[in-house]
Amino acid sequence: MEEIIKSIAKQIKSKIYYVPEIAIVLGSGLSDLINDIEDKVVIPFTQIKDMPLSKVSGHKNQFIFGKLNGKNVIVMQGRFHLYDGFTAKEITIPIYVFKLLGVRTLILTNASGGINENYNIGDVVLINDHINLTGQNCMIKGESLSLNKDFVDMTEPYDLQYRDMAKKIAEENQVDLKEGVYIQFTGPFYETKAEIKMAKIMGADLVGMSTALEVEASQHCDLKTIAFGVITNKAAGLSNKKLSHEEVLVNSKLAQKNLQTLICNLIKEL
């Protein structure tokens, strides 16, 4: 795995002309955030040997490099999931590639189901902690990239300073930013009513099929990390609607403007 990660990083370095400071991973239906990026260089995953490919609609399978508010950024459109058959190590390959490219800050976004009954469809939620219910992590059977760490502290995986900055930006721009605990299931099945009831008892506010594994890898890499969830549907049992990916893609658009405001201003202040 380490050789694959190093090879992917080397291939990318040969195609770009600067060191990216900030990496942004976009969740399902959240691709419009790239519109503000200047001097874009697009690298499809298909042009990178050994790079996995997402099969999920709404994930474009490409990296976009450029400048956003004066900062060098790399944006990942398309992420990988356990339900595609990828291992936790394969899912987190991009995080380790970011590390080798010189990235210091990671911004994650995802489409989530709302467990907290105070959340509405279209809300943006600042994730302050997570519960990994997948039973997997990227360090099982050893490090994907040799960083001489056998164990990783997860006391505050979502950077406190960045969270404070995000809340200040939200207040200044009149964005109704919620805050809560994210729980990751494996998917591709949406959760049952009983599972959502369990998640609520455990303290979860929003639910999805990504992010937690990536954050664990980011902490292994010492990347300062912040994550936002977009509420695209009420979780099972909280509405009369059947859950579908089509609904996720449509409703993610409701939060685009607010999410763009938060991320662009956060990058400006970093």
Backbone bond lengths (Angstrom), bond angles and torsions (degrees), N, CA, C in turn:
res aa  C-N    CA-C-N  psi(-1)  N-CA   C-N-CA  omega(-1)  CA-C   N-CA-C  phi
1 M - - - 1.461 - - 1.534 111.90 -
2 E 1.334 116.43 -39.38 1.463 119.25 -179.12 1.526 111.04 -61.57
3 E 1.325 117.11 -39.65 1.463 120.40 -179.92 1.526 110.97 -66.11
4 I 1.331 116.86 -37.12 1.461 120.65 177.54 1.524 110.56 -64.41
5 I 1.322 117.00 -45.85 1.464 121.99 179.51 1.525 110.49 -60.25
6 K 1.322 116.64 -45.75 1.466 120.40 -179.75 1.529 111.20 -65.56
7 S 1.339 116.77 -37.37 1.455 120.72 179.01 1.522 111.61 -65.72
8 I 1.329 116.62 -43.85 1.464 120.58 179.24 1.521 110.55 -62.54
9 A 1.333 116.67 -44.07 1.470 120.77 178.79 1.525 110.88 -61.53
10 K 1.315 116.87 -41.49 1.465 121.39 179.99 1.526 110.81 -63.95
11 Q 1.334 116.64 -42.24 1.465 120.52 179.06 1.528 111.00 -62.46
12 I 1.323 116.29 -42.20 1.464 120.13 -179.86 1.527 110.66 -66.41
13 K 1.313 116.96 -43.62 1.469 120.45 -179.81 1.524 111.79 -57.65
14 S 1.321 116.66 -31.64 1.467 120.07 -179.36 1.524 112.15 -73.55
15 K 1.342 117.34 -12.33 1.463 121.16 -175.76 1.530 113.17 -108.58
16 I 1.331 118.04 -7.80 1.467 120.83 -178.71 1.532 109.84 -121.23
17 Y 1.327 115.64 164.22 1.463 120.81 -173.14 1.535 113.08 -118.27
18 Y 1.322 117.99 12.78 1.461 120.06 179.52 1.527 109.76 -151.73
19 V 1.313 115.68 169.13 1.465 121.71 177.83 1.530 108.90 -95.94
20 P 1.330 118.86 117.43 1.469 120.31 178.67 1.525 110.97 -70.78
21 E 1.337 115.66 135.23 1.467 121.10 178.92 1.525 112.10 -92.11
22 I 1.335 115.03 -32.47 1.462 121.60 -171.30 1.532 109.09 -129.69
23 A 1.326 116.37 134.22 1.461 121.79 174.69 1.523 108.99 -111.77
24 I 1.329 115.75 137.75 1.463 122.25 178.86 1.522 108.31 -125.06
25 V 1.332 117.02 126.43 1.463 121.69 176.87 1.526 107.80 -108.25
26 L 1.330 115.69 124.30 1.458 120.83 -176.54 1.522 110.98 -100.16
27 G 1.321 115.90 132.35 1.460 121.89 179.50 1.515 112.12 -84.11
28 S 1.323 116.03 -175.25 1.475 122.66 -176.41 1.522 111.69 -54.87
29 G 1.338 115.90 125.77 1.454 120.81 174.14 1.506 115.34 74.66
30 L 1.335 118.52 11.60 1.464 120.89 -174.99 1.527 112.71 -110.15
31 S 1.305 116.88 26.87 1.458 121.33 -172.06 1.529 114.11 -75.36
32 D 1.317 118.75 -15.60 1.461 120.20 -176.80 1.522 113.27 -66.40
33 L 1.315 117.13 -11.53 1.460 119.85 -178.18 1.519 113.40 -65.93
34 I 1.313 117.04 -13.86 1.466 119.09 -177.81 1.525 112.80 -79.58
35 N 1.323 118.15 -5.73 1.463 120.94 -172.83 1.522 113.42 -62.80
36 D 1.313 118.31 -25.95 1.464 121.60 -177.66 1.522 113.28 -88.66
37 I 1.318 118.12 -2.20 1.464 120.96 -176.66 1.533 110.09 -78.17
38 E 1.328 116.22 134.44 1.460 122.67 179.45 1.530 109.93 -104.89
39 D 1.331 115.43 158.91 1.477 122.32 177.91 1.530 111.67 52.54
40 K 1.321 115.89 49.66 1.466 120.62 -173.05 1.527 112.70 -69.49
41 V 1.312 114.23 138.98 1.460 122.20 167.77 1.525 105.96 -124.91
42 V 1.335 116.94 119.14 1.463 122.03 -176.96 1.525 109.22 -103.25
43 I 1.321 116.05 127.64 1.466 121.49 177.40 1.528 108.40 -123.88
44 P 1.334 117.89 103.61 1.478 119.73 176.19 1.526 110.65 -63.69
45 F 1.319 116.43 146.26 1.462 120.46 178.55 1.529 111.08 -59.33
46 T 1.339 116.00 -28.83 1.465 119.82 -178.10 1.530 112.23 -65.63
47 Q 1.338 117.18 -17.18 1.464 121.28 178.80 1.526 112.52 -90.39
48 I 1.343 116.38 1.74 1.461 120.66 -177.66 1.528 108.78 -116.72
49 K 1.301 116.75 115.60 1.463 121.69 -179.51 1.531 110.57 -60.55
50 D 1.317 116.16 133.83 1.474 125.16 177.48 1.523 113.79 74.28
51 M 1.324 118.89 4.91 1.457 120.72 177.49 1.528 109.45 -78.62
52 P 1.338 118.52 126.57 1.471 120.64 177.61 1.528 111.11 -62.89
53 L 1.320 116.98 164.87 1.459 122.82 178.22 1.525 109.58 -128.59
54 S 1.329 116.41 132.78 1.459 120.83 174.58 1.517 109.59 -80.52
55 K 1.325 116.37 140.82 1.464 121.04 178.86 1.531 111.55 -102.81
56 V 1.331 117.27 7.56 1.462 121.61 -173.52 1.522 110.70 -89.85
57 S 1.347 117.01 132.98 1.461 120.10 175.64 1.530 108.99 -64.28
58 G 1.342 115.29 141.97 1.466 119.91 -175.44 1.511 112.61 96.47
59 H 1.351 117.15 -6.13 1.463 122.69 177.26 1.527 107.70 -116.72
60 K 1.331 117.58 116.21 1.465 121.19 -169.32 1.521 115.12 -89.21
61 N 1.319 118.15 -4.18 1.468 120.92 175.97 1.531 112.46 57.48
62 Q 1.341 115.72 58.22 1.450 119.27 176.26 1.527 110.56 -157.88
63 F 1.326 113.92 154.44 1.457 121.65 170.56 1.526 107.81 -100.20
64 I 1.321 116.46 142.77 1.456 121.48 172.71 1.519 107.80 -123.90
65 F 1.318 115.75 124.32 1.454 121.92 177.57 1.520 108.75 -107.72
66 G 1.337 116.90 149.68 1.451 120.56 177.71 1.506 111.17 167.04
67 K 1.327 115.35 -162.84 1.463 121.42 -179.67 1.518 109.95 -114.65
68 L 1.316 115.28 136.54 1.454 122.13 176.86 1.524 107.62 -133.30
69 N 1.329 115.18 115.02 1.469 121.03 -176.07 1.535 112.17 50.95
70 G 1.323 114.65 42.46 1.453 120.36 174.70 1.518 115.62 82.54
71 K 1.329 117.39 -1.00 1.465 120.98 -178.84 1.534 110.03 -106.97
72 N 1.315 115.83 144.24 1.463 120.79 174.93 1.526 109.04 -77.81
73 V 1.337 116.38 123.34 1.462 120.06 -175.78 1.518 110.84 -127.96
74 I 1.317 114.97 156.08 1.462 122.98 167.64 1.523 106.47 -123.92
75 V 1.329 116.07 126.79 1.464 121.88 179.41 1.517 108.59 -111.95
76 M 1.309 115.99 132.23 1.461 121.86 179.07 1.522 108.72 -106.63
77 Q 1.337 115.79 115.34 1.459 121.45 175.99 1.520 108.44 -102.80
78 G 1.299 115.25 98.80 1.455 120.48 -176.97 1.508 110.25 119.39
79 R 1.312 116.43 119.82 1.461 120.96 177.95 1.518 108.94 -124.35
80 F 1.309 115.76 171.68 1.464 121.27 -173.86 1.529 109.73 -111.89
81 H 1.328 115.50 151.35 1.463 120.63 -173.15 1.527 111.07 -132.77
82 L 1.311 115.43 154.14 1.460 120.18 175.75 1.517 111.37 -59.25
83 Y 1.328 117.20 -35.73 1.458 119.65 -175.36 1.529 112.74 -70.01
84 D 1.334 117.49 -14.38 1.465 120.83 173.51 1.519 111.80 -79.00
85 G 1.342 116.01 -8.43 1.459 119.83 -177.57 1.515 113.11 99.61
86 F 1.346 116.99 2.35 1.455 120.17 177.39 1.526 110.32 -76.40
87 T 1.314 116.40 149.96 1.457 120.82 172.45 1.527 109.22 -82.87
88 A 1.319 116.16 167.66 1.464 120.09 176.86 1.523 110.69 -60.24
89 K 1.330 116.91 -35.91 1.468 120.10 178.70 1.528 111.01 -65.69
90 E 1.334 117.68 -40.50 1.470 120.75 179.36 1.519 111.24 -68.82
91 I 1.321 116.70 -38.92 1.462 121.28 179.63 1.520 111.42 -60.01
92 T 1.314 116.36 -35.64 1.470 120.64 -173.86 1.533 113.38 -95.80
93 I 1.323 118.21 6.44 1.470 120.93 176.18 1.536 111.41 -50.31
94 P 1.354 119.53 -47.70 1.468 118.96 -177.44 1.530 113.56 -59.74
95 I 1.329 117.63 -33.63 1.466 119.91 -179.01 1.525 109.89 -63.99
96 Y 1.312 116.50 -43.20 1.466 120.55 178.90 1.531 111.37 -70.35
97 V 1.326 116.70 -33.12 1.466 119.94 174.80 1.528 109.78 -64.12
98 F 1.331 116.63 -42.94 1.470 120.20 176.67 1.531 110.43 -55.12
99 K 1.311 115.50 -44.96 1.468 120.68 -179.84 1.533 110.67 -57.38
100 L 1.321 116.98 -45.96 1.458 120.68 -178.20 1.527 112.28 -70.87
101 L 1.329 117.31 -24.68 1.466 120.78 177.87 1.516 112.76 -77.59
102 G 1.340 116.90 -14.08 1.458 120.66 179.44 1.512 115.31 108.08
103 V 1.329 117.05 4.94 1.468 121.58 179.27 1.528 110.08 -63.62
104 R 1.345 115.09 140.28 1.469 120.54 177.40 1.528 112.36 -116.41
105 T 1.341 115.63 -22.20 1.470 120.98 -176.78 1.520 109.91 -126.24
106 L 1.343 116.03 135.60 1.461 122.05 178.73 1.528 109.69 -119.63
107 I 1.339 115.17 127.12 1.467 121.69 175.89 1.531 107.39 -115.36
108 L 1.320 116.67 119.04 1.463 121.78 -179.28 1.528 110.24 -109.58
109 T 1.320 115.74 143.70 1.468 120.57 171.78 1.517 108.47 -130.39
110 N 1.311 116.54 155.28 1.461 119.94 175.52 1.518 110.64 -154.00
111 A 1.313 115.31 162.32 1.456 122.49 171.01 1.525 107.46 -95.38
112 S 1.323 117.04 128.64 1.464 121.38 -171.46 1.522 111.72 -130.04
113 G 1.320 114.25 157.35 1.456 121.13 169.42 1.522 109.08 -92.35
114 G 1.299 116.21 139.64 1.463 120.18 -178.47 1.517 112.07 -87.05
115 I 1.328 115.67 118.59 1.468 121.38 174.50 1.528 109.40 -92.84
116 N 1.315 115.79 -43.06 1.464 121.53 177.44 1.532 108.75 -62.50
117 E 1.321 116.91 123.79 1.460 120.58 -174.95 1.522 112.90 -71.17
118 N 1.345 117.38 -9.25 1.466 121.28 176.49 1.526 111.77 -85.89
119 Y 1.331 117.03 -6.04 1.462 121.02 178.67 1.525 109.88 -87.11
120 N 1.335 115.19 140.87 1.452 121.75 176.09 1.522 110.03 -116.11
121 I 1.319 116.75 156.12 1.462 120.91 177.37 1.523 109.36 -59.86
122 G 1.328 116.50 129.22 1.458 121.79 -177.10 1.512 113.55 99.75
123 D 1.334 117.66 -8.89 1.470 120.34 176.94 1.523 110.79 -69.45
124 V 1.337 115.65 147.49 1.461 122.01 170.62 1.523 107.35 -102.97
125 V 1.329 115.72 131.37 1.460 121.22 -177.78 1.529 109.78 -117.60
126 L 1.318 116.11 126.61 1.460 122.26 173.48 1.526 107.45 -80.40
127 I 1.324 116.89 117.23 1.466 120.37 -177.66 1.525 109.49 -80.59
128 N 1.331 116.58 125.73 1.466 120.05 -178.18 1.531 113.42 -110.13
129 D 1.342 116.19 -6.19 1.467 120.52 177.67 1.532 107.14 -172.54
130 H 1.316 116.57 169.13 1.461 117.67 177.27 1.521 111.91 -146.10
131 I 1.325 113.75 163.41 1.461 123.25 173.26 1.530 106.31 -121.77
132 N 1.311 116.95 121.93 1.464 121.38 179.33 1.527 108.07 -96.82
133 L 1.330 115.75 104.81 1.465 120.47 -178.96 1.527 111.82 -100.18
134 T 1.319 117.53 13.31 1.464 119.56 -176.81 1.523 112.52 -80.59
135 G 1.316 117.46 -20.49 1.456 120.50 -174.86 1.519 112.56 76.10
136 Q 1.346 116.44 10.79 1.464 121.82 -177.80 1.525 110.57 -124.75
137 N 1.330 116.51 156.37 1.459 121.02 165.37 1.515 108.99 -158.85
138 C 1.315 116.57 163.07 1.460 121.62 -169.79 1.522 113.99 -74.79
139 M 1.330 118.05 -8.93 1.460 119.68 -177.70 1.525 113.64 -104.53
140 I 1.336 116.56 3.57 1.458 118.53 173.44 1.527 108.56 -63.58
141 K 1.309 116.86 132.14 1.473 124.01 -174.63 1.530 112.61 69.37
142 G 1.331 117.36 22.63 1.460 119.97 172.51 1.523 114.32 103.45
143 E 1.321 114.75 173.98 1.455 122.86 -175.67 1.533 111.56 -71.37
144 S 1.338 115.41 140.50 1.466 120.20 172.48 1.530 110.25 -75.69
145 L 1.322 115.22 -32.14 1.461 122.65 178.01 1.520 106.82 -132.42
146 S 1.312 116.91 130.52 1.468 120.61 -173.97 1.525 111.53 -69.18
147 L 1.319 116.03 104.01 1.463 121.75 178.15 1.525 111.19 -122.35
148 N 1.335 115.78 9.24 1.466 122.48 177.42 1.521 112.73 57.47
149 K 1.342 115.77 44.98 1.462 121.55 176.42 1.521 108.92 -127.64
150 D 1.317 116.28 121.30 1.458 120.09 175.89 1.523 111.91 -89.73
151 F 1.338 115.62 -28.43 1.460 121.73 -177.85 1.520 108.66 -138.40
152 V 1.336 116.70 149.51 1.461 121.71 -175.03 1.524 110.09 -127.93
153 D 1.324 116.55 129.22 1.468 121.60 178.04 1.536 110.00 -72.95
154 M 1.325 116.96 132.97 1.460 121.77 179.33 1.528 111.50 -123.78
155 T 1.329 116.56 29.17 1.468 120.14 -178.69 1.523 111.53 -63.62
156 E 1.333 117.62 -45.34 1.470 122.30 179.35 1.523 109.11 -135.53
157 P 1.325 118.45 71.87 1.466 119.68 -177.87 1.522 113.72 -68.60
158 Y 1.333 116.95 -23.70 1.460 121.63 178.50 1.525 107.45 -100.90
159 D 1.318 116.08 111.61 1.461 123.11 -167.03 1.540 112.66 -54.83
160 L 1.328 115.69 125.31 1.466 121.64 -177.63 1.526 112.49 -62.37
161 Q 1.333 116.38 -43.52 1.463 120.50 -179.67 1.529 110.81 -62.40
162 Y 1.321 117.12 -43.46 1.460 120.91 179.46 1.527 111.09 -65.67
163 R 1.322 116.23 -38.56 1.464 119.30 178.49 1.526 110.70 -63.59
164 D 1.320 117.31 -42.08 1.470 120.96 177.39 1.526 110.65 -62.24
165 M 1.335 116.15 -40.76 1.466 120.27 178.17 1.525 110.53 -62.88
166 A 1.328 116.80 -43.19 1.464 120.82 -179.22 1.526 111.39 -62.80
167 K 1.316 116.45 -41.27 1.470 120.24 179.43 1.529 111.47 -66.05
168 K 1.323 116.24 -37.29 1.466 120.70 177.42 1.524 110.34 -66.80
169 I 1.320 116.62 -43.89 1.468 121.41 178.69 1.525 110.05 -61.91
170 A 1.320 116.71 -42.64 1.467 120.72 179.18 1.524 111.05 -60.53
171 E 1.317 116.13 -43.39 1.474 120.61 179.98 1.520 110.76 -64.41
172 E 1.336 116.83 -43.55 1.463 121.33 -178.12 1.522 112.21 -66.80
173 N 1.329 116.91 -28.56 1.458 121.26 -177.04 1.526 113.37 -107.07
174 Q 1.319 115.90 12.16 1.467 122.81 176.78 1.533 112.15 55.31
175 V 1.337 114.37 42.64 1.459 121.31 174.20 1.526 108.40 -98.18
176 D 1.314 116.32 126.98 1.467 120.69 179.90 1.531 108.55 -79.96
177 L 1.317 115.75 85.20 1.465 121.73 -176.91 1.519 110.16 -90.00
178 K 1.336 116.45 117.58 1.454 121.01 175.04 1.540 108.59 -85.41
179 E 1.325 117.14 172.62 1.460 121.74 179.06 1.522 108.42 -143.60
180 G 1.341 117.09 141.41 1.455 117.43 -179.37 1.511 114.65 -176.25
181 V 1.329 114.46 -178.94 1.468 124.14 -177.82 1.526 109.17 -97.39
182 Y 1.311 115.50 131.82 1.466 122.94 -178.53 1.527 109.37 -100.21
183 I 1.324 116.43 142.77 1.461 120.70 175.20 1.529 109.11 -124.06
184 Q 1.329 116.70 132.84 1.462 120.75 179.61 1.516 111.24 -106.31
185 F 1.346 114.97 124.82 1.459 123.35 168.31 1.532 107.61 -102.15
186 T 1.320 117.17 170.47 1.457 119.34 -177.38 1.525 113.08 -77.40
187 G 1.373 118.82 -33.76 1.438 120.23 -170.08 1.526 109.33 71.63
188 P 1.334 119.85 -177.68 1.464 126.70 0.45 1.530 113.72 -82.04
189 F 1.333 117.36 -2.78 1.458 119.40 175.38 1.524 109.31 -70.03
190 Y 1.343 115.67 135.49 1.456 117.83 167.85 1.517 107.82 -70.36
191 E 1.309 115.48 157.81 1.462 120.46 -171.35 1.538 110.80 -72.00
192 T 1.316 114.56 154.46 1.462 119.63 174.00 1.520 109.55 -80.14
193 K 1.315 115.99 166.90 1.469 120.35 177.49 1.526 110.21 -60.94
194 A 1.332 116.46 -39.30 1.467 120.07 179.78 1.525 111.26 -65.34
195 E 1.331 116.43 -38.79 1.469 120.04 179.07 1.524 111.01 -66.40
196 I 1.327 116.74 -39.04 1.466 119.56 177.98 1.532 110.43 -67.80
197 K 1.318 116.49 -37.55 1.471 119.47 176.24 1.517 109.96 -61.95
198 M 1.339 116.67 -42.59 1.467 121.33 176.84 1.521 110.80 -61.53
199 A 1.347 117.10 -45.92 1.460 121.26 -178.78 1.527 111.09 -60.76
200 K 1.327 116.15 -38.79 1.459 120.33 179.05 1.521 111.04 -65.33
201 I 1.315 116.45 -42.15 1.468 120.87 177.38 1.527 110.88 -62.44
202 M 1.339 115.85 -35.43 1.463 121.35 179.27 1.527 112.97 -72.40
203 G 1.336 116.95 -13.60 1.463 120.47 177.30 1.510 114.87 106.93
204 A 1.331 118.24 11.16 1.464 121.11 -178.95 1.528 111.22 -82.87
205 D 1.339 114.93 143.88 1.463 121.92 178.73 1.525 112.77 -109.32
206 L 1.335 116.92 -25.28 1.458 121.19 179.97 1.521 108.95 -147.84
207 V 1.336 115.59 155.58 1.457 119.89 -170.07 1.524 110.30 -135.52
208 G 1.342 115.83 146.00 1.454 120.54 177.02 1.513 111.57 -162.59
209 M 1.340 115.37 -169.20 1.468 121.94 -173.06 1.529 111.89 -121.26
210 S 1.329 117.25 20.11 1.464 121.37 -179.00 1.522 109.85 -146.72
211 T 1.327 116.51 -166.40 1.465 126.49 165.83 1.522 115.45 80.08
212 A 1.328 119.51 -55.23 1.462 120.08 -174.33 1.526 111.69 -59.42
213 L 1.333 117.15 -43.54 1.463 120.17 179.14 1.522 110.91 -63.14
214 E 1.329 116.30 -39.62 1.467 120.66 179.94 1.522 111.60 -66.31
215 V 1.324 115.92 -37.98 1.467 119.89 179.19 1.522 110.76 -67.65
216 E 1.315 116.74 -37.28 1.463 119.00 176.65 1.525 110.51 -61.97
217 A 1.324 116.88 -40.54 1.466 120.15 176.73 1.517 111.25 -66.58
218 S 1.321 117.29 -38.08 1.469 120.20 -179.42 1.522 111.27 -65.27
219 Q 1.330 116.11 -33.17 1.465 118.68 178.09 1.530 110.86 -74.67
220 H 1.321 116.35 -32.79 1.465 119.83 173.36 1.528 109.80 -61.81
221 C 1.355 116.39 -35.18 1.469 122.41 -178.68 1.526 113.80 -87.58
222 D 1.331 117.82 -3.97 1.467 122.03 -176.02 1.528 112.19 61.65
223 L 1.321 117.02 39.78 1.454 120.62 173.02 1.528 108.60 -92.12
224 K 1.325 116.61 131.53 1.465 119.83 174.96 1.526 107.66 -70.31
225 T 1.330 116.59 128.09 1.466 120.86 -166.36 1.523 112.07 -128.28
226 I 1.330 113.85 139.84 1.462 121.14 171.67 1.526 107.16 -137.38
227 A 1.332 117.40 148.41 1.471 120.46 -177.03 1.520 110.70 -141.54
228 F 1.334 114.12 142.57 1.459 121.78 178.17 1.528 109.22 -124.20
229 G 1.321 115.87 133.57 1.460 120.72 173.09 1.516 110.01 -106.51
230 V 1.316 117.44 137.86 1.462 122.61 175.37 1.521 108.08 -104.21
231 I 1.309 116.95 124.27 1.460 121.18 -178.38 1.529 109.21 -79.08
232 T 1.320 115.18 110.03 1.468 120.76 -176.78 1.522 113.06 -105.36
233 N 1.321 116.43 -9.89 1.473 120.17 178.85 1.523 108.80 -165.57
234 K 1.293 115.61 157.08 1.460 120.68 170.43 1.525 108.27 -77.54
235 A 1.319 117.37 138.77 1.457 120.85 -179.42 1.526 110.96 -64.99
236 A 1.336 115.50 163.11 1.465 121.88 -175.64 1.524 111.94 -52.33
237 G 1.317 115.62 132.99 1.459 120.68 177.78 1.513 114.03 90.76
238 L 1.353 117.07 -8.95 1.468 120.16 -178.52 1.519 112.51 -101.41
239 S 1.333 116.77 -2.09 1.462 121.32 173.87 1.528 107.64 -152.07
240 N 1.309 116.39 172.69 1.460 121.09 -179.86 1.523 112.56 -90.37
241 K 1.340 117.20 -1.18 1.457 121.27 -176.71 1.519 111.86 -81.85
242 K 1.341 115.53 145.64 1.456 120.15 168.86 1.522 108.33 -79.09
243 L 1.330 117.09 143.54 1.456 121.58 -176.50 1.524 110.20 -83.97
244 S 1.346 116.33 141.42 1.463 120.55 179.29 1.524 109.79 -151.75
245 H 1.334 115.53 153.82 1.464 120.64 178.18 1.527 110.72 -68.80
246 E 1.320 116.97 -30.85 1.465 120.79 178.36 1.531 110.24 -60.87
247 E 1.337 115.76 -41.00 1.463 120.11 178.16 1.528 110.26 -64.43
248 V 1.323 116.69 -39.08 1.470 121.51 178.85 1.524 110.28 -59.27
249 L 1.340 116.96 -47.77 1.461 121.05 -177.32 1.527 111.55 -64.28
250 V 1.326 116.90 -40.96 1.463 120.63 -179.64 1.525 110.98 -67.61
251 N 1.322 117.16 -48.07 1.466 120.59 -174.00 1.526 113.04 -74.26
252 S 1.328 117.56 -21.78 1.471 119.28 177.63 1.520 110.55 -62.10
253 K 1.339 117.08 -28.11 1.464 120.77 -179.07 1.525 111.86 -65.85
254 L 1.336 116.87 -23.81 1.466 120.82 -178.26 1.527 112.20 -64.89
255 A 1.327 116.56 -24.03 1.467 120.42 -176.02 1.523 113.09 -103.46
256 Q 1.332 117.55 0.03 1.467 120.57 -172.58 1.520 112.39 -55.32
257 K 1.324 117.17 -48.67 1.466 120.90 -175.23 1.528 110.97 -62.32
258 N 1.337 117.31 -47.20 1.464 120.84 -178.94 1.526 111.61 -66.03
259 L 1.323 116.27 -41.01 1.461 119.87 -179.99 1.529 110.27 -65.95
260 Q 1.321 116.32 -40.09 1.457 120.72 178.52 1.529 110.46 -63.39
261 T 1.317 116.67 -42.08 1.469 121.48 178.00 1.522 110.74 -59.97
262 L 1.321 116.74 -45.94 1.465 121.18 -178.22 1.521 111.72 -64.35
263 I 1.330 116.65 -49.12 1.465 120.51 -174.98 1.520 111.57 -69.28
264 C 1.336 117.36 -44.23 1.471 119.72 -179.00 1.524 111.60 -63.22
265 N 1.307 117.00 -41.56 1.472 119.99 -179.77 1.516 111.49 -72.71
266 L 1.339 116.33 -34.70 1.466 119.62 176.62 1.528 109.82 -62.94
267 I 1.323 117.27 -46.10 1.468 121.43 179.38 1.529 110.45 -60.57
268 K 1.320 116.11 -39.79 1.462 120.81 179.31 1.520 111.98 -59.48
269 E 1.338 116.61 -35.63 1.466 121.01 -175.75 1.513 114.69 -89.82
270 L 1.338 117.61 -13.33 1.456 119.71 -176.37 1.525 111.22 -66.30
